Amino acid sequence: MTRPPHPPSTSWPRASGRPRRALVARFTPPQLIALVYLVGIALGTALLHLPGVVAPGAELNFVDRLFTATSAICITGLVVADTGEAFTRPGQLLILLLSQVGGLGILTFGTLFAFLTGRRVNFSERQHLVQQINALDVGGVLPLIRTIFLYTFVAEAAGAALLALRFVPQFGLGEGLYQAVFHSVSAYNNAGFVVVPGGMGQYAADPLVSLTVSSLIVLGGLGFLVQLNVLGHLRQPRRTRLLTYSKITLVTTGLLLLLGAVLLLALEWGNARTFGPLDTGGKLLAAFFQSVTPRSGGFATVDISAMTSASLFLLMGLMFIGANSGSTGGGIKTSTFAILVGSAWNMVRGRGDLIVFGRRILPENLVRAATVTTLYTLMVATAFFALLATNPNLGFTHLLFETVSAAATVGLSMNTTPLINDPGLIILTVLMYLGRIGPVTFAVAFSLRSQQSRAIKYPPERDILVG
């Protein structure tokens, strides 16, 4: 009896008796994130060299375009020239598209294409997506991403509709809708790019524009996981528990916004170049807006360079903390800051385990928070030193502010970015890239593979003095 012929094989060709892995599966999640953002920056730089992208008369060299592409992909918002004047309408839309891709995550967009083409997403790719969006359940990643896209576009559409109420009467139907959509997408993704004629300063006392933009910045900075968890809890409080992480994020975010607004109001109340000319309502609004934007927003309704030294120090502190994990923002993240403060307070009170909202924080989380903060501080300090060395003619405070803003992917500036030379811009470009993917991700991505832990355990050393 003859055997039936084997069906044609659909698997990869074999090499040395083992199936070949797909290219994406050959990288660890940190490696894939780091490499894909590099590819995105390279592609964005190439697109910014296309004819018709830069406005006639604007002189932008290769470093300027590389810097702009990185600022867009890494949703920072630092610019070497005014975006509305240096780029044509197609160029502005390209920057906005890069910001949208960078905000949602390049890997998340890749998954959308997989859905559209009907290709299945294997477990290895699911792991990469978990790393990208900080999801908690591998099995629920794909439905989560569909929800993220829907939620994002609904939020941006709602923001654009509200902004259109102000921009359409001011600029006309076509231009007003364009300005509304551009700034809604830019704000929600914490990109910080502005193309409105006259800048955002004209809306310092405008509740509609200021509150809409600041609300979009806060939503984008909360992170998708927190937003969806809160919505699920509001709809079905008995079935959907509000996660401890969400509670930490919401409380820390609220306290930082309140503290920032109160301190800025006190420090800038009589400053004739910032809050001084505004009435009481305008001052309150401007203080709240300037407290929101260091979370990674990058917008400003007052001249940042005109602020007092104490206010600048406060803004740098808020930028350093940044937004929340899994969001469009940068910084060490609010949860990291909360864990560090809670751990320090715990030690002062002589307590053992860190308990937050009735839950014990694992020691691994404390170690990770300390590691993130240490690496982030070293990254900022190194870049700041390099900027001081390459741009000795610029002020200490100006360069420090620029460094923290780039590392935290915020985009606020003391009008210093256009004055920085090409070596300095390259330093900031690298800093924005590292700030977007995270120093820990970069370190893990390009470090040597860790050896398996050995069975031998060495005795602990207790005679190390700390503090």
GIDA-V203379 format. One record per residue. N is the residue number from 1. RES is the residue in one small letter. SS is DSSP state (a for helix, b for strand, c for the rest). OMEGA is omega in radians with two decimals (999 if undefined). NEAR is the number of other C-alpha atoms within 8 Angstrom. Layout:
n=N res=RES ss=SS omega=OMEGA near=NEAR
n=N res=RES ss=SS omega=OMEGA near=NEAR
This chain:
n=1 res=m ss=c omega=-3.10 near=2
n=2 res=t ss=c omega=3.12 near=3
n=3 res=r ss=c omega=3.09 near=4
n=4 res=p ss=c omega=-3.13 near=4
n=5 res=p ss=c omega=3.11 near=4
n=6 res=h ss=c omega=3.06 near=4
n=7 res=p ss=c omega=3.14 near=4
n=8 res=p ss=c omega=-3.09 near=4
n=9 res=s ss=c omega=3.09 near=4
n=10 res=t ss=c omega=-3.12 near=4
n=11 res=s ss=c omega=3.12 near=5
n=12 res=w ss=c omega=3.04 near=7
n=13 res=p ss=c omega=-3.11 near=6
n=14 res=r ss=b omega=3.08 near=8
n=15 res=a ss=b omega=-3.12 near=7
n=16 res=s ss=c omega=3.06 near=4
n=17 res=g ss=c omega=-3.13 near=5
n=18 res=r ss=b omega=-3.14 near=6
n=19 res=p ss=b omega=3.10 near=9
n=20 res=r ss=c omega=3.12 near=8
n=21 res=r ss=c omega=3.02 near=7
n=22 res=a ss=c omega=-3.06 near=6
n=23 res=l ss=a omega=-3.08 near=6
n=24 res=v ss=a omega=-3.10 near=7
n=25 res=a ss=a omega=-3.13 near=9
n=26 res=r ss=a omega=-3.13 near=7
n=27 res=f ss=c omega=2.98 near=9
n=28 res=t ss=c omega=3.12 near=9
n=29 res=p ss=a omega=3.10 near=12
n=30 res=p ss=a omega=3.12 near=13
n=31 res=q ss=a omega=-3.10 near=13
n=32 res=l ss=a omega=3.12 near=11
n=33 res=i ss=a omega=-3.12 near=12
n=34 res=a ss=a omega=-3.08 near=12
n=35 res=l ss=a omega=-3.12 near=8
n=36 res=v ss=a omega=3.09 near=10
n=37 res=y ss=a omega=3.04 near=12
n=38 res=l ss=a omega=3.11 near=8
n=39 res=v ss=a omega=3.12 near=8
n=40 res=g ss=a omega=3.10 near=10
n=41 res=i ss=a omega=3.13 near=12
n=42 res=a ss=a omega=3.13 near=10
n=43 res=l ss=a omega=3.12 near=8
n=44 res=g ss=a omega=3.10 near=13
n=45 res=t ss=a omega=3.12 near=13
n=46 res=a ss=a omega=-3.13 near=8
n=47 res=l ss=a omega=3.12 near=7
n=48 res=l ss=c omega=3.05 near=12
n=49 res=h ss=c omega=-3.14 near=8
n=50 res=l ss=c omega=3.10 near=7
n=51 res=p ss=c omega=3.09 near=5
n=52 res=g ss=c omega=-3.13 near=8
n=53 res=v ss=c omega=3.13 near=13
n=54 res=v ss=b omega=-3.11 near=12
n=55 res=a ss=c omega=3.11 near=10
n=56 res=p ss=c omega=-3.14 near=4
n=57 res=g ss=c omega=3.11 near=4
n=58 res=a ss=c omega=-3.11 near=8
n=59 res=e ss=c omega=3.14 near=4
n=60 res=l ss=c omega=3.13 near=8
n=61 res=n ss=c omega=-3.09 near=6
n=62 res=f ss=a omega=-3.12 near=6
n=63 res=v ss=a omega=3.11 near=10
n=64 res=d ss=a omega=-3.12 near=11
n=65 res=r ss=a omega=3.05 near=12
n=66 res=l ss=a omega=3.13 near=13
n=67 res=f ss=a omega=-3.13 near=14
n=68 res=t ss=a omega=3.13 near=12
n=69 res=a ss=a omega=3.12 near=15
n=70 res=t ss=a omega=3.12 near=15
n=71 res=s ss=a omega=3.14 near=15
n=72 res=a ss=a omega=-3.12 near=15
n=73 res=i ss=a omega=-3.13 near=17
n=74 res=c ss=c omega=3.08 near=14
n=75 res=i ss=c omega=-3.13 near=19
n=76 res=t ss=c omega=3.11 near=18
n=77 res=g ss=c omega=3.02 near=14
n=78 res=l ss=c omega=-3.07 near=15
n=79 res=v ss=c omega=3.07 near=11
n=80 res=v ss=c omega=3.10 near=9
n=81 res=a ss=c omega=-3.14 near=7
n=82 res=d ss=c omega=-3.05 near=8
n=83 res=t ss=a omega=-3.12 near=11
n=84 res=g ss=a omega=-3.11 near=11
n=85 res=e ss=a omega=-3.05 near=9
n=86 res=a ss=a omega=-3.09 near=10
n=87 res=f ss=b omega=3.07 near=13
n=88 res=t ss=c omega=3.10 near=12
n=89 res=r ss=a omega=3.04 near=7
n=90 res=p ss=a omega=3.11 near=9
n=91 res=g ss=a omega=3.10 near=12
n=92 res=q ss=a omega=3.12 near=13
n=93 res=l ss=a omega=3.09 near=8
n=94 res=l ss=a omega=3.10 near=9
n=95 res=i ss=a omega=3.12 near=10
n=96 res=l ss=a omega=3.11 near=12
n=97 res=l ss=a omega=3.09 near=8
n=98 res=l ss=a omega=3.12 near=12
n=99 res=s ss=a omega=3.12 near=15
n=100 res=q ss=a omega=3.11 near=12
n=101 res=v ss=a omega=-3.14 near=11
n=102 res=g ss=a omega=-3.14 near=12
n=103 res=g ss=a omega=3.14 near=13
n=104 res=l ss=a omega=-3.10 near=10
n=105 res=g ss=c omega=-3.10 near=10
n=106 res=i ss=a omega=-3.13 near=11
n=107 res=l ss=a omega=3.09 near=11
n=108 res=t ss=a omega=3.06 near=11
n=109 res=f ss=a omega=3.10 near=10
n=110 res=g ss=a omega=3.11 near=8
n=111 res=t ss=a omega=3.08 near=9
n=112 res=l ss=a omega=3.10 near=9
n=113 res=f ss=a omega=3.10 near=8
n=114 res=a ss=a omega=3.10 near=11
n=115 res=f ss=a omega=-3.09 near=9
n=116 res=l ss=a omega=-3.14 near=7
n=117 res=t ss=a omega=3.11 near=6
n=118 res=g ss=c omega=-3.12 near=6
n=119 res=r ss=c omega=3.11 near=7
n=120 res=r ss=c omega=3.12 near=6
n=121 res=v ss=c omega=-3.07 near=8
n=122 res=n ss=c omega=-3.04 near=6
n=123 res=f ss=a omega=3.13 near=6
n=124 res=s ss=a omega=3.12 near=7
n=125 res=e ss=a omega=3.08 near=10
n=126 res=r ss=a omega=3.10 near=12
n=127 res=q ss=a omega=3.10 near=10
n=128 res=h ss=a omega=-3.12 near=14
n=129 res=l ss=a omega=3.07 near=14
n=130 res=v ss=a omega=3.14 near=13
n=131 res=q ss=a omega=-3.06 near=10
n=132 res=q ss=a omega=-3.03 near=12
n=133 res=i ss=a omega=3.11 near=10
n=134 res=n ss=c omega=3.08 near=10
n=135 res=a ss=c omega=-3.10 near=10
n=136 res=l ss=c omega=-3.05 near=5
n=137 res=d ss=c omega=-3.12 near=7
n=138 res=v ss=a omega=-3.09 near=9
n=139 res=g ss=a omega=-3.10 near=5
n=140 res=g ss=a omega=-3.07 near=7
n=141 res=v ss=a omega=-3.03 near=12
n=142 res=l ss=a omega=3.03 near=8
n=143 res=p ss=a omega=3.12 near=7
n=144 res=l ss=a omega=-3.12 near=8
n=145 res=i ss=a omega=3.08 near=9
n=146 res=r ss=a omega=3.13 near=9
n=147 res=t ss=a omega=3.13 near=8
n=148 res=i ss=a omega=-3.14 near=9
n=149 res=f ss=a omega=3.14 near=8
n=150 res=l ss=a omega=-3.12 near=8
n=151 res=y ss=a omega=-3.12 near=8
n=152 res=t ss=a omega=-3.08 near=8
n=153 res=f ss=a omega=3.05 near=8
n=154 res=v ss=a omega=3.13 near=8
n=155 res=a ss=a omega=3.14 near=10
n=156 res=e ss=a omega=3.12 near=13
n=157 res=a ss=a omega=3.11 near=10
n=158 res=a ss=a omega=3.10 near=8
n=159 res=g ss=a omega=3.12 near=14
n=160 res=a ss=a omega=3.13 near=15
n=161 res=a ss=a omega=3.13 near=9
n=162 res=l ss=a omega=3.13 near=12
n=163 res=l ss=a omega=3.13 near=13
n=164 res=a ss=a omega=3.11 near=12
n=165 res=l ss=a omega=3.09 near=8
n=166 res=r ss=a omega=-3.01 near=10
n=167 res=f ss=a omega=-3.12 near=14
n=168 res=v ss=a omega=3.06 near=13
n=169 res=p ss=a omega=-3.08 near=9
n=170 res=q ss=a omega=-3.02 near=7
n=171 res=f ss=a omega=-3.05 near=9
n=172 res=g ss=c omega=-3.00 near=9
n=173 res=l ss=a omega=-3.05 near=8
n=174 res=g ss=a omega=-3.11 near=8
n=175 res=e ss=a omega=-3.14 near=10
n=176 res=g ss=a omega=3.10 near=14
n=177 res=l ss=a omega=3.12 near=12
n=178 res=y ss=a omega=3.13 near=8
n=179 res=q ss=a omega=-3.13 near=12
n=180 res=a ss=a omega=-3.12 near=15
n=181 res=v ss=a omega=-3.10 near=12
n=182 res=f ss=a omega=-3.03 near=10
n=183 res=h ss=a omega=3.03 near=12
n=184 res=s ss=a omega=3.11 near=15
n=185 res=v ss=a omega=-3.13 near=12
n=186 res=s ss=a omega=-3.11 near=15
n=187 res=a ss=a omega=-3.09 near=16
n=188 res=y ss=a omega=3.11 near=15
n=189 res=n ss=c omega=3.14 near=15
n=190 res=n ss=c omega=-3.07 near=18
n=191 res=a ss=c omega=3.06 near=18
n=192 res=g ss=c omega=3.11 near=15
n=193 res=f ss=c omega=-3.09 near=11
n=194 res=v ss=c omega=3.10 near=11
n=195 res=v ss=c omega=-3.11 near=11
n=196 res=v ss=c omega=3.11 near=8
n=197 res=p ss=c omega=-3.13 near=5
n=198 res=g ss=c omega=3.09 near=6
n=199 res=g ss=c omega=-3.09 near=8
n=200 res=m ss=a omega=-3.11 near=11
n=201 res=g ss=a omega=-3.12 near=10
n=202 res=q ss=a omega=-3.12 near=8
n=203 res=y ss=a omega=-3.10 near=10
n=204 res=a ss=c omega=-3.13 near=12
n=205 res=a ss=c omega=-3.13 near=12
n=206 res=d ss=c omega=-3.10 near=8
n=207 res=p ss=a omega=-3.08 near=9
n=208 res=l ss=a omega=-3.10 near=9
n=209 res=v ss=a omega=-3.07 near=11
n=210 res=s ss=a omega=-3.10 near=13
n=211 res=l ss=a omega=3.10 near=9
n=212 res=t ss=a omega=-3.13 near=12
n=213 res=v ss=a omega=-3.13 near=13
n=214 res=s ss=a omega=3.10 near=12
n=215 res=s ss=a omega=3.10 near=8
n=216 res=l ss=a omega=3.12 near=14
n=217 res=i ss=a omega=-3.14 near=17
n=218 res=v ss=a omega=3.13 near=11
n=219 res=l ss=a omega=3.12 near=10
n=220 res=g ss=a omega=-3.12 near=15
n=221 res=g ss=a omega=3.11 near=14
n=222 res=l ss=a omega=-3.09 near=14
n=223 res=g ss=c omega=-3.07 near=13
n=224 res=f ss=a omega=-3.08 near=11
n=225 res=l ss=a omega=3.14 near=9
n=226 res=v ss=a omega=-3.13 near=11
n=227 res=q ss=a omega=-3.10 near=10
n=228 res=l ss=a omega=3.11 near=8
n=229 res=n ss=a omega=3.12 near=13
n=230 res=v ss=a omega=3.12 near=10
n=231 res=l ss=a omega=3.12 near=8
n=232 res=g ss=a omega=3.12 near=10
n=233 res=h ss=a omega=3.13 near=13
n=234 res=l ss=a omega=-3.13 near=7
n=235 res=r ss=a omega=-3.10 near=6
n=236 res=q ss=c omega=-3.05 near=8
n=237 res=p ss=c omega=-3.12 near=9
n=238 res=r ss=c omega=-3.09 near=6
n=239 res=r ss=c omega=-3.09 near=6
n=240 res=t ss=c omega=3.14 near=9
n=241 res=r ss=c omega=3.06 near=8
n=242 res=l ss=c omega=-3.05 near=9
n=243 res=l ss=c omega=3.06 near=7
n=244 res=t ss=a omega=3.11 near=9
n=245 res=y ss=a omega=3.12 near=8
n=246 res=s ss=a omega=3.12 near=11
n=247 res=k ss=a omega=3.11 near=10
n=248 res=i ss=a omega=-3.12 near=10
n=249 res=t ss=a omega=-3.08 near=13
n=250 res=l ss=a omega=-3.13 near=9
n=251 res=v ss=a omega=-3.13 near=8
n=252 res=t ss=a omega=3.11 near=11
n=253 res=t ss=a omega=-3.13 near=9
n=254 res=g ss=a omega=-3.14 near=8
n=255 res=l ss=a omega=3.13 near=8
n=256 res=l ss=a omega=3.11 near=9
n=257 res=l ss=a omega=-3.14 near=11
n=258 res=l ss=a omega=-3.14 near=10
n=259 res=l ss=a omega=3.14 near=8
n=260 res=g ss=a omega=-3.11 near=13
n=261 res=a ss=a omega=-3.12 near=14
n=262 res=v ss=a omega=-3.12 near=9
n=263 res=l ss=a omega=3.12 near=9
n=264 res=l ss=a omega=3.12 near=13
n=265 res=l ss=a omega=-3.14 near=11
n=266 res=a ss=a omega=-3.07 near=7
n=267 res=l ss=a omega=-3.03 near=11
n=268 res=e ss=a omega=-3.05 near=13
n=269 res=w ss=c omega=-3.09 near=10
n=270 res=g ss=c omega=-3.14 near=7
n=271 res=n ss=c omega=-3.06 near=10
n=272 res=a ss=c omega=-3.10 near=7
n=273 res=r ss=c omega=3.13 near=9
n=274 res=t ss=c omega=-3.07 near=11
n=275 res=f ss=c omega=-3.03 near=14
n=276 res=g ss=c omega=-3.08 near=12
n=277 res=p ss=c omega=-3.07 near=7
n=278 res=l ss=c omega=3.03 near=9
n=279 res=d ss=c omega=-3.06 near=7
n=280 res=t ss=a omega=3.11 near=6
n=281 res=g ss=a omega=3.12 near=8
n=282 res=g ss=a omega=3.11 near=12
n=283 res=k ss=a omega=3.11 near=14
n=284 res=l ss=a omega=-3.13 near=10
n=285 res=l ss=a omega=-3.13 near=12
n=286 res=a ss=a omega=3.12 near=13
n=287 res=a ss=a omega=3.12 near=13
n=288 res=f ss=a omega=-3.11 near=12
n=289 res=f ss=a omega=-3.14 near=14
n=290 res=q ss=a omega=3.02 near=12
n=291 res=s ss=a omega=3.13 near=14
n=292 res=v ss=a omega=-2.94 near=12
n=293 res=t ss=a omega=3.06 near=14
n=294 res=p ss=c omega=3.12 near=15
n=295 res=r ss=c omega=3.08 near=17
n=296 res=s ss=c omega=-3.09 near=21
n=297 res=g ss=c omega=3.10 near=15
n=298 res=g ss=c omega=3.07 near=16
n=299 res=f ss=c omega=3.09 near=12
n=300 res=a ss=c omega=3.10 near=12
n=301 res=t ss=c omega=3.01 near=12
n=302 res=v ss=c omega=3.13 near=9
n=303 res=d ss=c omega=-3.10 near=11
n=304 res=i ss=a omega=-3.11 near=10
n=305 res=s ss=a omega=-3.13 near=7
n=306 res=a ss=a omega=-3.12 near=7
n=307 res=m ss=c omega=3.10 near=12
n=308 res=t ss=c omega=-3.13 near=8
n=309 res=s ss=a omega=3.12 near=6
n=310 res=a ss=a omega=3.12 near=7
n=311 res=s ss=a omega=3.12 near=12
n=312 res=l ss=a omega=3.10 near=11
n=313 res=f ss=a omega=3.11 near=8
n=314 res=l ss=a omega=3.13 near=9
n=315 res=l ss=a omega=3.11 near=10
n=316 res=m ss=a omega=3.09 near=12
n=317 res=g ss=a omega=3.11 near=8
n=318 res=l ss=a omega=3.10 near=12
n=319 res=m ss=a omega=-3.13 near=15
n=320 res=f ss=a omega=3.08 near=11
n=321 res=i ss=a omega=3.02 near=12
n=322 res=g ss=c omega=-3.06 near=16
n=323 res=a ss=c omega=-3.06 near=16
n=324 res=n ss=c omega=3.13 near=14
n=325 res=s ss=c omega=3.13 near=11
n=326 res=g ss=c omega=-3.12 near=10
n=327 res=s ss=c omega=3.10 near=13
n=328 res=t ss=c omega=-3.08 near=14
n=329 res=g ss=c omega=-3.14 near=20
n=330 res=g ss=c omega=-3.09 near=17
n=331 res=g ss=c omega=3.12 near=14
n=332 res=i ss=c omega=3.10 near=14
n=333 res=k ss=c omega=-3.08 near=12
n=334 res=t ss=a omega=-3.14 near=14
n=335 res=s ss=a omega=3.09 near=12
n=336 res=t ss=a omega=3.13 near=12
n=337 res=f ss=a omega=-3.13 near=11
n=338 res=a ss=a omega=3.14 near=10
n=339 res=i ss=a omega=3.13 near=10
n=340 res=l ss=a omega=3.14 near=11
n=341 res=v ss=a omega=3.13 near=8
n=342 res=g ss=a omega=3.13 near=9
n=343 res=s ss=a omega=3.12 near=10
n=344 res=a ss=a omega=3.12 near=8
n=345 res=w ss=a omega=3.09 near=8
n=346 res=n ss=a omega=-3.13 near=12
n=347 res=m ss=a omega=3.12 near=9
n=348 res=v ss=a omega=-3.11 near=7
n=349 res=r ss=c omega=3.09 near=6
n=350 res=g ss=c omega=3.14 near=6
n=351 res=r ss=c omega=-3.14 near=8
n=352 res=g ss=c omega=-3.10 near=6
n=353 res=d ss=c omega=3.06 near=7
n=354 res=l ss=c omega=-3.12 near=10
n=355 res=i ss=b omega=3.13 near=8
n=356 res=v ss=b omega=-3.13 near=8
n=357 res=f ss=c omega=3.09 near=6
n=358 res=g ss=c omega=3.14 near=5
n=359 res=r ss=b omega=3.13 near=7
n=360 res=r ss=b omega=3.10 near=8
n=361 res=i ss=c omega=-3.10 near=10
n=362 res=l ss=c omega=3.10 near=6
n=363 res=p ss=a omega=3.13 near=6
n=364 res=e ss=a omega=3.12 near=6
n=365 res=n ss=a omega=3.09 near=8
n=366 res=l ss=a omega=3.13 near=12
n=367 res=v ss=a omega=-3.14 near=8
n=368 res=r ss=a omega=3.12 near=8
n=369 res=a ss=a omega=3.11 near=12
n=370 res=a ss=a omega=3.13 near=10
n=371 res=t ss=a omega=3.13 near=9
n=372 res=v ss=a omega=-3.11 near=12
n=373 res=t ss=a omega=-3.13 near=10
n=374 res=t ss=a omega=3.14 near=8
n=375 res=l ss=a omega=-3.13 near=10
n=376 res=y ss=a omega=3.12 near=10
n=377 res=t ss=a omega=3.10 near=8
n=378 res=l ss=a omega=3.12 near=8
n=379 res=m ss=a omega=3.14 near=10
n=380 res=v ss=a omega=-3.11 near=12
n=381 res=a ss=a omega=3.14 near=8
n=382 res=t ss=a omega=3.14 near=8
n=383 res=a ss=a omega=3.13 near=12
n=384 res=f ss=a omega=3.09 near=11
n=385 res=f ss=a omega=3.14 near=8
n=386 res=a ss=a omega=3.10 near=10
n=387 res=l ss=a omega=3.09 near=12
n=388 res=l ss=a omega=-3.12 near=11
n=389 res=a ss=a omega=-3.07 near=7
n=390 res=t ss=a omega=-3.13 near=9
n=391 res=n ss=c omega=-3.06 near=10
n=392 res=p ss=c omega=-3.08 near=8
n=393 res=n ss=c omega=-3.13 near=4
n=394 res=l ss=c omega=-3.02 near=8
n=395 res=g ss=c omega=3.14 near=7
n=396 res=f ss=a omega=-3.10 near=7
n=397 res=t ss=a omega=-3.14 near=6
n=398 res=h ss=a omega=-3.10 near=10
n=399 res=l ss=a omega=3.10 near=13
n=400 res=l ss=a omega=3.11 near=9
n=401 res=f ss=a omega=3.14 near=12
n=402 res=e ss=a omega=-3.12 near=13
n=403 res=t ss=a omega=-3.14 near=13
n=404 res=v ss=a omega=3.14 near=12
n=405 res=s ss=a omega=3.13 near=15
n=406 res=a ss=a omega=-3.11 near=16
n=407 res=a ss=a omega=-3.14 near=16
n=408 res=a ss=c omega=-3.11 near=18
n=409 res=t ss=c omega=-3.12 near=18
n=410 res=v ss=c omega=3.14 near=23
n=411 res=g ss=c omega=3.04 near=15
n=412 res=l ss=c omega=-3.11 near=13
n=413 res=s ss=c omega=3.03 near=12
n=414 res=m ss=c omega=-3.09 near=11
n=415 res=n ss=c omega=-3.06 near=6
n=416 res=t ss=c omega=-3.00 near=10
n=417 res=t ss=a omega=-3.14 near=12
n=418 res=p ss=a omega=-3.10 near=8
n=419 res=l ss=a omega=-3.09 near=5
n=420 res=i ss=c omega=-3.12 near=9
n=421 res=n ss=c omega=-3.06 near=8
n=422 res=d ss=a omega=3.08 near=8
n=423 res=p ss=a omega=3.11 near=7
n=424 res=g ss=a omega=3.11 near=12
n=425 res=l ss=a omega=3.10 near=13
n=426 res=i ss=a omega=3.09 near=10
n=427 res=i ss=a omega=3.12 near=11
n=428 res=l ss=a omega=3.09 near=13
n=429 res=t ss=a omega=3.10 near=13
n=430 res=v ss=a omega=-3.11 near=8
n=431 res=l ss=a omega=3.10 near=14
n=432 res=m ss=a omega=3.12 near=16
n=433 res=y ss=a omega=3.13 near=11
n=434 res=l ss=a omega=3.11 near=11
n=435 res=g ss=a omega=3.14 near=15
n=436 res=r ss=a omega=-3.11 near=13
n=437 res=i ss=a omega=-3.14 near=11
n=438 res=g ss=c omega=-3.12 near=8
n=439 res=p ss=a omega=3.13 near=12
n=440 res=v ss=a omega=3.11 near=9
n=441 res=t ss=a omega=-3.13 near=11
n=442 res=f ss=a omega=-3.12 near=13
n=443 res=a ss=a omega=3.14 near=8
n=444 res=v ss=a omega=-3.07 near=9
n=445 res=a ss=a omega=-3.01 near=11
n=446 res=f ss=c omega=3.04 near=7
n=447 res=s ss=c omega=3.09 near=6
n=448 res=l ss=c omega=3.13 near=4
n=449 res=r ss=c omega=3.14 near=4
n=450 res=s ss=c omega=3.12 near=4
n=451 res=q ss=c omega=3.12 near=4
n=452 res=q ss=c omega=-3.11 near=4
n=453 res=s ss=c omega=-3.13 near=4
n=454 res=r ss=c omega=-3.14 near=5
n=455 res=a ss=c omega=-3.12 near=4
n=456 res=i ss=c omega=3.08 near=4
n=457 res=k ss=c omega=-3.11 near=5
n=458 res=y ss=c omega=3.14 near=4
n=459 res=p ss=c omega=-3.13 near=4
n=460 res=p ss=c omega=3.09 near=4
n=461 res=e ss=c omega=-3.05 near=5
n=462 res=r ss=c omega=-3.06 near=4
n=463 res=d ss=c omega=3.10 near=4
n=464 res=i ss=c omega=3.13 near=5
n=465 res=l ss=c omega=3.13 near=4
n=466 res=v ss=c omega=3.11 near=3
n=467 res=g ss=c omega=999 near=2
